[in-house]
Amino acid sequence: MLNGMLWVLRTGAPWRDLPTVYGPWKSVHTRFLRWSKAGVLQKVLEQLAVDSDDEFTMIDGSLVRVHQDAVGGKKTEPNA
């Protein structure tokens, strides 16, 4: 349930687009509303933040794109 809630919050997708692996979207949404109203979700997120570390943080250089004019062009000497 919590992973389903976090998936929707992270992606910004509508509740109806929640993947079935997280359970029925209506059940996850109902529990999200109840937990939010009761303050349970806030307490859970605070506890998760206490033990946060950067062990899963990484930078992937394969996502950096080069301008189209800089890729695969023929190398010529400039005219002087």
VEXKE-187020 format. One record per atom (N, C-alpha, C): residue number from 1; chain; atom name; y, x, z. Coordinates in steps of 0.1 Angstrom, whole numbers, plus 5000, padded with zeros to 4 digits. Each point is the difference from the previous one (the first is absolute). Example, Ala and Ser with C-alpha at 12.3 -4.5 7.8 and 13.67 -1.06 7.14 Angstrom:
% residues 2
<1; "A"; "N"; <4943; 5132; 5078>>
<1; "A"; "CA"; <5012; 4991; 5000>>
<1; "A"; "C"; <5012; 5009; 5000>>
<2; "A"; "N"; <5011; 4996; 4993>>
<2; "A"; "CA"; <5011; 5009; 5000>>
<2; "A"; "C"; <5011; 4992; 5008>>
% end
This chain:
% residues 80
<1; "A"; "N"; <4988; 5008; 5000>>
<1; "A"; "CA"; <5012; 4992; 5000>>
<1; "A"; "C"; <5013; 5009; 5000>>
<2; "A"; "N"; <5000; 5009; 5009>>
<2; "A"; "CA"; <5012; 5009; 5001>>
<2; "A"; "C"; <5002; 5008; 4987>>
<3; "A"; "N"; <4989; 5005; 4994>>
<3; "A"; "CA"; <5002; 5007; 4987>>
<3; "A"; "C"; <5005; 4991; 4989>>
<4; "A"; "N"; <4996; 4988; 5000>>
<4; "A"; "CA"; <5005; 4990; 4991>>
<4; "A"; "C"; <5015; 4997; 5001>>
<5; "A"; "N"; <5004; 4999; 5013>>
<5; "A"; "CA"; <5014; 4998; 5003>>
<5; "A"; "C"; <5008; 5012; 4995>>
<6; "A"; "N"; <4995; 5012; 5004>>
<6; "A"; "CA"; <5007; 5012; 4996>>
<6; "A"; "C"; <5001; 5002; 4985>>
<7; "A"; "N"; <4989; 4996; 4993>>
<7; "A"; "CA"; <5000; 5001; 4985>>
<7; "A"; "C"; <5011; 4991; 4994>>
<8; "A"; "N"; <5001; 4988; 5005>>
<8; "A"; "CA"; <5011; 4991; 4994>>
<8; "A"; "C"; <5014; 5005; 5004>>
<9; "A"; "N"; <5002; 5005; 5012>>
<9; "A"; "CA"; <5013; 5006; 5004>>
<9; "A"; "C"; <5003; 5012; 4992>>
<10; "A"; "N"; <4990; 5009; 4997>>
<10; "A"; "CA"; <5003; 5012; 4993>>
<10; "A"; "C"; <5002; 4997; 4985>>
<11; "A"; "N"; <4993; 4991; 4994>>
<11; "A"; "CA"; <5001; 4998; 4986>>
<11; "A"; "C"; <5011; 4990; 4996>>
<12; "A"; "N"; <5003; 4991; 5009>>
<12; "A"; "CA"; <5010; 4990; 4997>>
<12; "A"; "C"; <4994; 4989; 4992>>
<13; "A"; "N"; <4987; 4999; 4998>>
<13; "A"; "CA"; <4993; 4990; 4992>>
<13; "A"; "C"; <5000; 4987; 5007>>
<14; "A"; "N"; <4999; 4989; 4993>>
<14; "A"; "CA"; <4998; 4987; 5007>>
<14; "A"; "C"; <4987; 4999; 5007>>
<15; "A"; "N"; <4999; 4992; 5010>>
<15; "A"; "CA"; <4988; 4999; 5008>>
<15; "A"; "C"; <4988; 4996; 4992>>
<16; "A"; "N"; <5002; 4992; 4990>>
<16; "A"; "CA"; <4989; 4995; 4991>>
<16; "A"; "C"; <4994; 5011; 4992>>
<17; "A"; "N"; <5007; 5011; 4998>>
<17; "A"; "CA"; <4995; 5012; 4993>>
<17; "A"; "C"; <4992; 5010; 5009>>
<18; "A"; "N"; <4998; 4996; 5012>>
<18; "A"; "CA"; <4993; 5009; 5009>>
<18; "A"; "C"; <4985; 5002; 4995>>
<19; "A"; "N"; <4996; 5013; 4999>>
<19; "A"; "CA"; <4986; 5002; 4995>>
<19; "A"; "C"; <4990; 4994; 5010>>
<20; "A"; "N"; <4989; 4994; 4994>>
<20; "A"; "CA"; <4990; 4993; 5008>>
<20; "A"; "C"; <4993; 5009; 5010>>
<21; "A"; "N"; <5001; 5013; 4999>>
<21; "A"; "CA"; <4994; 5009; 5009>>
<21; "A"; "C"; <5006; 4999; 5014>>
<22; "A"; "N"; <5012; 4995; 5001>>
<22; "A"; "CA"; <5007; 4998; 5013>>
<22; "A"; "C"; <4997; 4986; 5006>>
<23; "A"; "N"; <4993; 4992; 4993>>
<23; "A"; "CA"; <4997; 4986; 5005>>
<23; "A"; "C"; <5009; 4990; 4992>>
<24; "A"; "N"; <4998; 4987; 5004>>
<24; "A"; "CA"; <5008; 4990; 4993>>
<24; "A"; "C"; <5015; 5001; 5003>>
<25; "A"; "N"; <5008; 5000; 4990>>
<25; "A"; "CA"; <5014; 5002; 5002>>
<25; "A"; "C"; <5006; 4991; 5010>>
<26; "A"; "N"; <4996; 4987; 5000>>
<26; "A"; "CA"; <5005; 4990; 5009>>
<26; "A"; "C"; <4998; 5003; 5014>>
<27; "A"; "N"; <4988; 5005; 5003>>
<27; "A"; "CA"; <4996; 5004; 5014>>
<27; "A"; "C"; <5009; 5012; 5004>>
<28; "A"; "N"; <5001; 5010; 4992>>
<28; "A"; "CA"; <5008; 5012; 5003>>
<28; "A"; "C"; <5015; 4996; 5002>>
<29; "A"; "N"; <5005; 4991; 4992>>
<29; "A"; "CA"; <5014; 4996; 5001>>
<29; "A"; "C"; <5002; 4992; 5013>>
<30; "A"; "N"; <4991; 4991; 5003>>
<30; "A"; "CA"; <5001; 4992; 5012>>
<30; "A"; "C"; <5000; 5009; 5012>>
<31; "A"; "N"; <4991; 5010; 5001>>
<31; "A"; "CA"; <5000; 5009; 5011>>
<31; "A"; "C"; <5012; 5008; 5001>>
<32; "A"; "N"; <5006; 5004; 4988>>
<32; "A"; "CA"; <5012; 5008; 5000>>
<32; "A"; "C"; <5011; 4992; 5006>>
<33; "A"; "N"; <5001; 4987; 4996>>
<33; "A"; "CA"; <5011; 4991; 5006>>
<33; "A"; "C"; <4999; 4999; 5015>>
<34; "A"; "N"; <4987; 4998; 5004>>
<34; "A"; "CA"; <4998; 4998; 5015>>
<34; "A"; "C"; <5003; 5013; 5008>>
<35; "A"; "N"; <4995; 5011; 4994>>
<35; "A"; "CA"; <5003; 5013; 5007>>
<35; "A"; "C"; <5015; 5003; 5000>>
<36; "A"; "N"; <5006; 4997; 4989>>
<36; "A"; "CA"; <5015; 5003; 4999>>
<36; "A"; "C"; <5007; 4992; 5011>>
<37; "A"; "N"; <4997; 4987; 5000>>
<37; "A"; "CA"; <5007; 4991; 5010>>
<37; "A"; "C"; <4997; 5004; 5014>>
<38; "A"; "N"; <4988; 5004; 5003>>
<38; "A"; "CA"; <4996; 5004; 5014>>
<38; "A"; "C"; <5004; 5014; 5004>>
<39; "A"; "N"; <5005; 5008; 4990>>
<39; "A"; "CA"; <5003; 5014; 5003>>
<39; "A"; "C"; <4989; 5010; 5000>>
<40; "A"; "N"; <4988; 4995; 4997>>
<40; "A"; "CA"; <4988; 5008; 4999>>
<40; "A"; "C"; <5001; 5011; 4989>>
<41; "A"; "N"; <5005; 4996; 4989>>
<41; "A"; "CA"; <5001; 5009; 4989>>
<41; "A"; "C"; <5009; 5012; 5003>>
<42; "A"; "N"; <5011; 4997; 5007>>
<42; "A"; "CA"; <5010; 5010; 5004>>
<42; "A"; "C"; <4993; 5010; 5009>>
<43; "A"; "N"; <4992; 4995; 5010>>
<43; "A"; "CA"; <4994; 5009; 5009>>
<43; "A"; "C"; <4989; 5009; 4993>>
<44; "A"; "N"; <4993; 4994; 4991>>
<44; "A"; "CA"; <4990; 5007; 4992>>
<44; "A"; "C"; <5006; 5012; 4992>>
<45; "A"; "N"; <5011; 4996; 4993>>
<45; "A"; "CA"; <5007; 5010; 4992>>
<45; "A"; "C"; <5006; 5011; 5009>>
<46; "A"; "N"; <5005; 4997; 5011>>
<46; "A"; "CA"; <5006; 5010; 5009>>
<46; "A"; "C"; <4989; 5009; 5005>>
<47; "A"; "N"; <4988; 4995; 5003>>
<47; "A"; "CA"; <4989; 5009; 5004>>
<47; "A"; "C"; <4995; 5009; 4989>>
<48; "A"; "N"; <5000; 4994; 4988>>
<48; "A"; "CA"; <4996; 5009; 4988>>
<48; "A"; "C"; <5010; 5011; 4998>>
<49; "A"; "N"; <5013; 4997; 5003>>
<49; "A"; "CA"; <5010; 5010; 4998>>
<49; "A"; "C"; <5000; 5011; 5010>>
<50; "A"; "N"; <4995; 4997; 5012>>
<50; "A"; "CA"; <4999; 5010; 5011>>
<50; "A"; "C"; <4992; 5012; 4995>>
<51; "A"; "N"; <4989; 4998; 4994>>
<51; "A"; "CA"; <4991; 5010; 4996>>
<51; "A"; "C"; <5001; 5004; 4986>>
<52; "A"; "N"; <5012; 4999; 4994>>
<52; "A"; "CA"; <5002; 5003; 4986>>
<52; "A"; "C"; <5001; 5016; 4999>>
<53; "A"; "N"; <4994; 5004; 4989>>
<53; "A"; "CA"; <5000; 5015; 4997>>
<53; "A"; "C"; <5001; 5000; 4985>>
<54; "A"; "N"; <5002; 5012; 4995>>
<54; "A"; "CA"; <5002; 5002; 4986>>
<54; "A"; "C"; <4988; 5006; 4993>>
<55; "A"; "N"; <4988; 4997; 5005>>
<55; "A"; "CA"; <4988; 5006; 4994>>
<55; "A"; "C"; <4996; 4994; 4987>>
<56; "A"; "N"; <5006; 4988; 4997>>
<56; "A"; "CA"; <4997; 4994; 4987>>
<56; "A"; "C"; <5011; 5001; 4990>>
<57; "A"; "N"; <5011; 5007; 5004>>
<57; "A"; "CA"; <5011; 5002; 4991>>
<57; "A"; "C"; <4998; 5011; 4990>>
<58; "A"; "N"; <5002; 4998; 4988>>
<58; "A"; "CA"; <4999; 5010; 4990>>
<58; "A"; "C"; <5009; 4997; 4988>>
<59; "A"; "N"; <5003; 5010; 4993>>
<59; "A"; "CA"; <5008; 4998; 4987>>
<59; "A"; "C"; <4991; 5004; 4989>>
<60; "A"; "N"; <5000; 4991; 4990>>
<60; "A"; "CA"; <4991; 5002; 4988>>
<60; "A"; "C"; <5010; 5003; 4988>>
<61; "A"; "N"; <4999; 5012; 4996>>
<61; "A"; "CA"; <5009; 5004; 4988>>
<61; "A"; "C"; <4996; 4994; 4987>>
<62; "A"; "N"; <4989; 4994; 4999>>
<62; "A"; "CA"; <4996; 4994; 4988>>
<62; "A"; "C"; <5008; 4987; 4996>>
<63; "A"; "N"; <5007; 4995; 5010>>
<63; "A"; "CA"; <5009; 4988; 4997>>
<63; "A"; "C"; <5013; 5004; 4995>>
<64; "A"; "N"; <5004; 5013; 4999>>
<64; "A"; "CA"; <5013; 5004; 4995>>
<64; "A"; "C"; <4999; 5000; 4985>>
<65; "A"; "N"; <5009; 4994; 4994>>
<65; "A"; "CA"; <5001; 4999; 4985>>
<65; "A"; "C"; <5011; 5009; 4995>>
<66; "A"; "N"; <4997; 5005; 4988>>
<66; "A"; "CA"; <5009; 5008; 4993>>
<66; "A"; "C"; <5007; 4992; 4989>>
<67; "A"; "N"; <5013; 5003; 4998>>
<67; "A"; "CA"; <5007; 4993; 4989>>
<67; "A"; "C"; <4993; 5001; 4987>>
<68; "A"; "N"; <4999; 4990; 4992>>
<68; "A"; "CA"; <4993; 5000; 4987>>
<68; "A"; "C"; <5004; 5011; 4991>>
<69; "A"; "N"; <5013; 5004; 5000>>
<69; "A"; "CA"; <5004; 5011; 4992>>
<69; "A"; "C"; <4995; 5014; 5004>>
<70; "A"; "N"; <4995; 5001; 5012>>
<70; "A"; "CA"; <4996; 5013; 5006>>
<70; "A"; "C"; <4985; 5002; 4998>>
<71; "A"; "N"; <4992; 4990; 4994>>
<71; "A"; "CA"; <4986; 5001; 5000>>
<71; "A"; "C"; <4995; 5003; 4986>>
<72; "A"; "N"; <4992; 5010; 4998>>
<72; "A"; "CA"; <4993; 5003; 4988>>
<72; "A"; "C"; <5009; 5003; 4988>>
<73; "A"; "N"; <5012; 5004; 5002>>
<73; "A"; "CA"; <5009; 5003; 4989>>
<73; "A"; "C"; <4997; 5014; 4994>>
<74; "A"; "N"; <5003; 5002; 4987>>
<74; "A"; "CA"; <4998; 5013; 4994>>
<74; "A"; "C"; <5010; 5010; 5006>>
<75; "A"; "N"; <4996; 5011; 5004>>
<75; "A"; "CA"; <5008; 5011; 5005>>
<75; "A"; "C"; <5007; 5008; 4989>>
<76; "A"; "N"; <5013; 4999; 4999>>
<76; "A"; "CA"; <5007; 5007; 4990>>
<76; "A"; "C"; <5011; 5008; 5006>>
<77; "A"; "N"; <5005; 5011; 4994>>
<77; "A"; "CA"; <5011; 5007; 5005>>
<77; "A"; "C"; <5013; 4993; 4996>>
<78; "A"; "N"; <5010; 5000; 5009>>
<78; "A"; "CA"; <5012; 4994; 4996>>
<78; "A"; "C"; <5007; 5008; 4989>>
<79; "A"; "N"; <5008; 4993; 4992>>
<79; "A"; "CA"; <5007; 5007; 4989>>
<79; "A"; "C"; <5012; 5007; 5007>>
<80; "A"; "N"; <5002; 5012; 4996>>
<80; "A"; "CA"; <5012; 5008; 5006>>
<80; "A"; "C"; <5012; 5000; 4992>>
% end
